[in-house]
């Protein structure tokens, strides 16, 4: 198996169909470099300093799986539309079988990809304009966006569905170049046609967008509106270095404490049926998972010092590497505490026994669901939390 997860049986049919003894179909070197640049953003022969066939083999072994499948799909389209097989007899039959096998592999991959994508997959907008007071024209909305992603956010007549787009996290910036001091912002769009942000979560140098735009051919020098799949905050990296806190007594001040790597802060709604937190079956399930991996769980109501409860919450979040938030019943305190944990860059694991659909902003975060009154479900909760902690 290649380092990108593709098996021999997945990649070999394509290599046999496309690789013709060091050549790739009927491409010359320049044409092949142009083709791969358009397909996956890389001029393969220049990158690997080798023949077309060898460069393709290196790419298939080294590149991320999604890029490999993209190039396979584009090469197959080229093969079907433009390439003339100059073979006959058994060799012609062999190429025909390879062609059909490649089509089946691509279809299976597409089916598997769609199956693994939930309707709640995270997407976000990137809007770059020469003049931020002028909305992007419809003809430039989705320009360069993956067609499958664009289709999710279009009306039946092919026009942009602005109601759906306005629900996505959005990054806006003026056009910029690599030497620019332009500042980008991330937040959510207003519910109007201005294409401006109603609220700003963070600001950062526009050049940091190159981490996202590196796979495109335009970077930040062209006005357009693209939609990407993924978590923009993870893709942009740590934005805290760009955060300048307001110095005012009215602002919450987190205590200066060290993070305990083995401590998990558990934020839960208070259950009057269990005066002792350790008797709460949901908390027991959480602790069972944590204890198996050497973690120690703490709830704020287990802190017995005569201190302000708000400061206890802040101290517990600040000193914990991981925060588990029980969103059952949509308790506003827990949502607030989860927001504080996110803002402090903690690893947050939401769980919920509520059947109601989570608020939109929280649907983007993978949540562990369970039934609080079912012993087997609580055992499943323990296993799911343990699996999540093991993956960190």
N, C-alpha and C positions, 0 to 999 in steps of 0.2 A: 504494500500500500504506500502511495506517495505521502509526503509530509502534509499535504493539504487534505488527506482523507480519501482521495480518489483511488479506487481499486484498479488492479491490472485489467480486469474484465470491463471496467467502465471506460478507461482511456485508450486501450489497445485498438478497438475497432476504428476509432477516429484517426489515430496515428497511421493505421494501415490504409485508410481511405485517402487521407490527405498527403501523407509523406511519400514522395515518389523518388526514393534513392537520393536524398539530400535536397530535393526540390519539394515545394509545396504546391500541389496542383500545377497550374501554368503561370504562377506569379514569377516575375523577375524580382530581384532584391528590393529595388526602390518601390515597386508596386506593393510588395508584401509588407514592407515597413509602413507604407501609407495605410494599408488595409488594417494592420494590427493597431496602429495609432488611433484610427477611427473607432475600432471595436473596443479595445481595452485601455487605450491611452498610453501604449508602449510600442516603440519601434523595436521589434524583437531582435532583428539581426544586429542592430546597433548596440542593444543592451548586452547580448550574449556574445557578440563578436564571433559569430559562427555562421554556418550555412543556414538556409531557411529551414530545412528539415531538423537539423540539430537544435536550432533556436526554438522551434516549436516544441521539441521534446523537453528542453530545459524548462520552458515556460509551463508546460503541463505538469511537470514534477514540482516546480517551486512556487508557482503563483497561488493565491487564494482560490478555493474551489469555485466560488461564484464567477470569478473572472475567467477561469478555464472553461466553464460551461457556456459563458457568454461568447467566447471566441469560437468554441465548437459550433454553437448555433449559427453564428455569422458565416463561418466557413462552409457549413452545410448549405446555407442559403445561396452562397456564391456557387458552390458545386452544382446545385440543382438548376440555377438560372443561367450560368455562363460557361461551365466547364464541359467540354466534349471528350468523352472517353474514347480513346483510339485503341480499343482492344476488342477482341472477339473470342468466341468459343468459351472454354472453361474460365478464362480470365475475366471475360465479360460477366459471366454468371457469378463469379466470386465478388466482383465489385458491386453487383446488384445486391447480393446478400449483405455485404458490408454497409451499403447505403441504407437498407431497410433496418439493419441492426442499430445503426447510429440514430435513425429517426425514432426508433422505439426507446432507446436510452434517453434521448432528449425529452420525449413525451413522459417517460417515467419520472425523470428528474423534475419536470415542471409540475407533475401531479403531486410528488412528494413535497416540493417546496410550498405549494398552495395549502397542502394538508397541515404543514407545520406552521403556517402563518395564521394567527388568530385575527379576528376582526378588530381586535384591540391593539394590533401592532402599532408601535409609536412612529409617527411621521412628524416632520416639521418643515416650515417654509424658510427659504432664503430669498430675500428681496433686496436687490442691489439696483440703485438708480443713479443716473447722472444728476437729477434734481429730485430731492426727496419730497418736494411739494407736488410733483406731478405723478399720478398713478401709472403703473406699468400697463401698457396696452394689452388687450386680450391676446393679440397675436404673439406676444412674448411671454405670456403666462404658460408654464409647462415646457418652455423651450429648453431642450436638453434633459428634461426629466424622463426617467424610465417610463416607457409607455404603459406598463402595467400599473405603476403608481399613479400616473396621470389619470388613468381611466377611473380610479377610485374616487377622484375629486372632480369629475365632470358630470354635467347634466346629460340627459338623453340626447340633446341636440349638439353635444360636443363642447358647449361653453363651460367656463369654470363655475363650479358650485361654490360660491363665495361663503355661504353659510357653513359649509364643512371646512373650508380653508381657514375661516376665522376662528375655529375651535383649536387649531394646531398651534404649538409653540412656534414663534416666528423670530427670525433674525433679520434685522434691517441694517443697511449701510449705504453710504454714498459709494459711487465707483471709486476704486483705489488701485494703486500699483504696489509693488513690493517695497518701495521706499516711502510709502504714504504714512502719514500720522492720523489717518481717518479712524474714527471710533465707530464700532458697531454696537448694536444693542439687541438684547433678547428679551422677549416678553410675549404679549398677546395682542392681536389686532383689535382695533375698534370695530364696533358693529355698524360700520358705514362704508362708504366707497373711497375713503381717503388713503387706505393702505398704510396707515400710521399706527403705531403702538398705543394702546390705551394704558398699559402699565409696563414698566421696565423692571425686569428681574436683575439684570446685570449688564454692565458695559465692558468692552474689551477692545484691544486694537483690531482693526478690520483684517490685518494680515493673518490673524489667527484662523480666519475662515479658510485659509489655504489648506488646513488639515481636512476640511470637508470638500473643498473644491478641487483638490489635487487630481481627482479622477475625471474632471471635466476639462474641456478645451478652452475655457474662457476666463477662469479665475475671477477676479473682481473688476475687470476692465470693461464689462459689457452690461447694459441694463437688461435685466430679465428676472423672472420669478420662477424658481425651481422648488420642487418638493422632494425631500429626501426621506428615506426610511432609517430609523435609528433614534438614539437618545442624543440630542444635540449637546447636552451638558457633558456627557461622557466623551463625545467626539471632540469637543473643544478643549477638554482638559480642565485642570483646576483654575477656576476663575477668581478664587479668593484673593490672589495677589493683586487683582484690580479693584478690590473692595476697600473703600475708605469709610470706616464707621463714623457715624455722627457722634460727636462728643457732647452729651447732654445727660443730665441726671434722669430725664424721663425715659432714656433708652435702656433696655434690659442689658445688664452687664453679666456676662458669663464669668464664673470664678476661674482663676488660674490654677488648674489641677492637671496632673498627669493622666494620660489614658491608660487604663488597665486592660491589657489585651485579652484577658480571660473573663472580663466582666460584660454581661449583657443587661442592659436596661430594659425592663418590661413595662410598657405603658398599657394599662387596662382600665376599663370602666369598673368602678367599685360595685361589688356584688354583695348586697346586704345579707344574703343567705349564708355568707362565709365571713364571720368576723375575723377569723385568722386567715390571712392571705394564702398560707401554705395549704389550706384545705380546699381551695378553689380548684376543681378538676381541670379547668383549662390551664391554670398556672402550673399545676402538677405536670400536665402533658408537656408544657414548654420546658420546665425544669428537667424532666426526664431526658429530653433531647440534649439539653445543654450539658447536663452532668456526664452523659456518656462520652462527651468530647472534651471534658475538663474545663468547661465554662461554669461561671457562677452567675446566677440570675438575681436581680434585685428589683423590687418594686418600691416606689416612693413611700408607700404606706408601711413598709418594713423598716424605714429609717426612724429611729426613736429619739434622735437628738432634738432638743427644744429650739429648733430653728424655723425660719420662715419657709413654708412649704414650697413657694415659688423658687426660692434659692435651692431647696433640696432637689427639685426637678431639674434645674439648670446644672447643678453639680453632678447629678446622676447621669444626665445626657453627656456632659462634657468629659466625664471620666470613663465612659463606656465606648468601646470600639463598635459594638453592634447594638441596635435598638430594635426590639420586637414590639410592634404596635397592634393591639387588638381593636379592630375597627367595628366590632360587633355593636349593633344598635346605633351606629353613627354618633358616638359620644363626642361632643365638640372639644372636650378637653384633650382627648386622645389625638384627634386630628391636629389640634394646635401643637401638642408635644411632638407629633411626628414631623410637623413642619419645622419646628426648632431643630430637630435632629437632622433633617435634610439640609437645613441652612448651615449647620456646623460640620457638614461633610461626613456624617456617620453612615454606616451601613444599616439600612432600614429594611426590616422584613415584616410586611403587613400580613395580618391574618384576619379572618372574619367568619362569623357564623351567620351573618345576615344574608338573607336571600335577595334583598333589594340590590339593584344595580348601584355600583359605587359611583361617586361623583366623577365627572369627566377627567379632571386632572389626576385622579387616582387610578383610573382604569388603565393608564399607561404603565403602571407598576405591577409586576407579577405578584398576586396575592394568593395566600394559602387559605382555602375555604374548608370549613369543617362543620359538624353538627355537635353542639355543646352537650346535648343530652344523649349522645350515642357513644358508648364505650369504644366500639370499634373505630368510630370516626376520630375519637381522641387519640387512639393508638396510631391512626394514620397521620394525625397532626404531628405527633412526636416524630414519626419517621420523616415526614416532609421537612420539618424544621431541621432535623439532623442532617438530611441530605443537603439542604441549603447551606448550613454551616460548614459542612465538609467541602463544599465547592468554593468557599471564600479563599 
